Amino acid sequence: MNSIYRKHLTTLALTWAGCFILFLFTYMLALVPQQKSKKQIEKELSEKKQLYNSTLKATQEETKLKLNEEIQHLQNSLKEFVIDSKDSANLIFDISQIAGDKKVGSFRISAKNKQGGVEIPNCDHLREAQIDISFTAGFNQFATLLSMLERHRPVVFVDEFTITRSERGDLGHPVDMDVSVFVRKRQDS
C-alpha cells in the first residue's frame, strides 16, 4: 500500500512541479516584460504630468499677459469716450479753440451744472457733463464745427442744436447747441 501512495504522491508532486515550472515560465515570459513596460509607462506619465503642469503655468502667464494687454487696450478705448473730472476745463478750452479756428462769431460756452455733471442711472463710475454752446455762423462754418466736435477725442455728443435764421440777412445765423460728454467720477481714496 505504501508503494501505491508513493506512486500517487510522486505523480502528484511531479504534476505540481510541472505546473509550477510552467507558471514560472509563463510569468517570466509574459508578466516580467509587462511590469517593465508598466514602470516605463509610469515614468512617461510622470514626465507628461510635469510637462502639463509647466505648460499650464506658462499658459496662465501668457493668459495673464494677454488679458493685461486687452485691459490696456480697453482702457485706451475708454479714454476716447470718457474724460477725467480734472480735464473737463481743458475740454471747454478745446471746444473754444475749435470754434476760434472756424472763426464763428459771438461764441459763448458754459457748463449747465457746476457740480461735475449729472448722475447717470445705474452707473457708479461716470457722470454726464452737459455744456451749452452759442455762436453765430454761416452754414458751412456750422457744419465744419459740428463735424469737428463729433470727431473730437474724447467723444463729444451733440444732444440738440437749433439754428435761427438771421433777421439781418447776413451770413451769421444764431446757433445754440447742447452737447454732453462722459466724465469719470472722482474716486474716494
C-alpha positions in Angstrom: 0.0 0.0 0.0 2.9 2.2 0.7 4.1 1.9 -2.9 0.7 3.0 -4.3 0.7 6.0 -2.1 4.2 6.7 -3.0 3.4 6.3 -6.7 0.4 8.7 -6.4 2.5 11.2 -4.3 5.3 11.1 -6.9 2.9 11.7 -9.7 1.2 14.4 -7.8 4.5 16.0 -6.9 5.7 15.8 -10.5 2.4 17.3 -11.7 2.7 20.1 -9.2 6.4 20.7 -10.1 5.5 20.7 -13.8 2.7 23.2 -13.3 4.9 25.4 -11.1 7.6 25.4 -13.8 5.0 26.1 -16.4 3.6 29.0 -14.4 7.1 30.3 -13.6 8.0 30.1 -17.3 4.7 31.9 -18.2 5.4 34.5 -15.6 8.9 35.1 -16.8 7.8 35.2 -20.4 4.6 37.4 -20.1 4.4 39.2 -16.8 8.0 40.4 -16.2 8.1 42.3 -19.6 4.7 43.8 -18.7 6.0 45.0 -15.4 9.0 46.6 -17.1 6.6 48.2 -19.6 4.4 49.3 -16.7 7.3 51.0 -15.0 8.3 52.7 -18.3 4.7 53.9 -18.8 4.5 55.2 -15.2 7.8 57.1 -15.8 6.5 58.6 -19.0 3.2 59.5 -17.3 5.0 61.4 -14.5 7.1 63.3 -17.2 4.0 64.2 -19.1 2.3 65.4 -15.9 5.3 67.6 -15.2 5.2 68.9 -18.7 1.4 69.5 -18.4 1.8 71.4 -15.2 4.6 73.6 -16.5 2.6 74.2 -19.7 -0.4 75.1 -17.6 1.6 77.6 -15.6 3.1 79.1 -18.8 -0.3 79.3 -20.3 -1.6 81.0 -17.3 1.2 83.6 -17.5 0.5 84.0 -21.2 -3.2 84.4 -20.5 -2.4 87.0 -17.8 -0.3 88.9 -20.2 -2.9 88.7 -22.9 -5.6 89.8 -20.5 -3.5 92.7 -19.3 -2.9 93.7 -22.9 -6.7 93.5 -23.5 -7.4 95.6 -20.4 -4.9 98.2 -21.5 -6.5 98.3 -25.0 -10.0 98.7 -23.4 -8.7 101.5 -21.1 -7.3 103.3 -24.1 -10.6 102.8 -25.9 -12.4 104.2 -22.8 -10.2 107.3 -23.0 -11.7 108.0 -26.3 -15.2 108.3 -24.7 -14.5 109.5 -21.1 -12.5 112.3 -19.7 -11.2 112.7 -16.1 -13.0 115.2 -14.0 -9.9 117.3 -13.7 -9.7 117.6 -17.6 -13.2 119.0 -18.1 -11.9 122.6 -18.1 -9.4 121.5 -20.9 -12.4 120.2 -22.9 -14.1 123.6 -22.8 -10.8 125.2 -23.9 -10.6 122.6 -26.7 -14.1 123.4 -27.9 -13.3 127.1 -27.7 -10.2 126.6 -29.8 -12.2 124.7 -32.4 -14.7 127.5 -32.6 -11.9 130.0 -32.9 -10.3 128.1 -35.7 -13.6 128.0 -37.6 -14.0 131.8 -37.0 -17.5 131.7 -35.6 -18.9 134.9 -34.1 -20.3 135.7 -30.7 -19.0 132.5 -29.2 -20.1 131.6 -25.7 -19.7 128.3 -23.9 -20.8 127.4 -20.4 -21.4 124.3 -18.3 -25.0 123.6 -17.4 -24.2 122.3 -14.0 -21.2 123.2 -11.9 -21.3 120.1 -9.6 -19.3 117.9 -12.1 -22.2 116.6 -14.1 -25.5 114.8 -14.0 -25.7 111.4 -12.4 -26.2 108.5 -14.9 -28.7 105.9 -13.5 -27.1 102.6 -12.6 -23.6 103.9 -13.3 -21.1 104.1 -10.4 -18.1 105.5 -12.3 -19.4 108.0 -14.8 -21.3 111.3 -14.9 -22.6 113.2 -17.8 -21.3 116.8 -18.2 -23.7 119.0 -20.2 -22.4 122.1 -22.0 -24.3 124.9 -23.7 -22.7 126.5 -26.7 -23.9 129.6 -28.5 -22.4 131.3 -31.6 -23.3 132.9 -34.9 -22.1 131.3 -38.1 -22.8 130.6 -41.7 -24.0 127.1 -42.7 -20.5 125.9 -43.8 -18.9 127.2 -40.6 -21.6 125.4 -38.6 -21.2 122.1 -40.5 -17.5 122.1 -40.1 -17.7 123.0 -36.4 -20.2 120.2 -35.9 -18.0 117.8 -37.8 -15.0 118.7 -35.7 -17.0 118.3 -32.4 -18.2 114.8 -33.5 -14.6 113.7 -34.3 -13.2 115.1 -31.1 -11.5 112.8 -28.6 -12.9 112.2 -26.1 -16.2 112.0 -27.9 -18.5 115.0 -27.6 -22.1 114.1 -28.0 -24.2 116.7 -29.7 -27.6 116.3 -28.0 -29.5 119.1 -29.6 -28.9 122.2 -31.7 -31.1 125.0 -33.1 -30.3 127.4 -35.9 -32.3 130.5 -36.2 -32.3 132.4 -39.4 -30.7 135.8 -39.1 -33.0 138.8 -39.3 -30.3 140.9 -40.9 -29.9 138.6 -43.8 -26.1 138.4 -43.4 -24.2 135.1 -43.2 -24.1 134.8 -39.4 -27.1 132.8 -38.1 -27.5 132.3 -34.3 -26.8 128.7 -33.3 -27.5 127.1 -29.9 -26.1 123.7 -29.1 -26.4 121.3 -26.2 -23.5 118.9 -26.0 -22.5 116.4 -23.4 -19.5 114.3 -22.5 -18.9 111.4 -20.1 -16.8 112.3 -17.1 -15.1 109.8 -14.9 -16.2 110.3 -11.2 -13.5 111.1 -8.7 -12.7 108.0 -6.8 -12.6 108.3 -3.0 -9.3 107.0 -1.6 
